[in-house]
């Protein structure tokens, strides 16, 4: 986006329909590879409340979270987040599926789970109840026995040798016809995306609360890599929540 397109708004999310929110968060060219990450943070930088990101959420945050899923070709999530947040089954409502069909998209985005160790249960609902066969993104050093078990329930892609290279992952997903990529965490995976230079956009909700304590940041576990970003838009909600969209400069 050009600098002239930066818009910091005073529009409350409750005045916007889901269709309007989808317009706000759509990219200009869906065929161009685009990796977006979405997080929630407290004002003092905590990424979780009682160990879970959903503890910081609000109705406005959940609305945007769901709309970002509407727009995605693939939803990317780390294995730790899958276990902690209870992922499984269909990720969209019937209304969202209808919206995607009406806009020429596949009924469901594909789920891609990132795991270097393949510490995943092939019998879990995230595989058994998935409307589309999931992907598992790993590296060539991953345990062979776990790989064999997971190939029964998912397509396993190697994107790196001893660790998952998220820039390689970005290219591999685009080559599979999944250019619109939406990452839902966790912090370790996001840290890798920053280090690898793979991220195009960050949508971050600032919850109007302080957490204190020792909660994690939204990115950790990787080398510090300064990445200039620019504000694309800002939305506010009645409860003081801010919904910020940043794109890579």
Secondary structure, 3 states (H helix, E strand, C coil): CCHHHCEEEEEEHHHCCHHHHHHHHCCCCCCCCEEEEEEEEECCCCCCECCEHHHHCCHHHHHHHHHHHHHCCEEEEEHHHHHHHCCCCCCCCHHHHHHHHHCCCCCCCEEEEECCCCCCCCCCHHHHCCCCCEEEEECCCCCHHHHHHHCCCEEEEECCCCCCCHHHHHHHHHHCCCCEEEECCCHHHHHHHHHHCCCCEEEEEEECCCCCCCCCCCCCCCCCCCCCEEEEEEEECCCCCEEEEEEEC
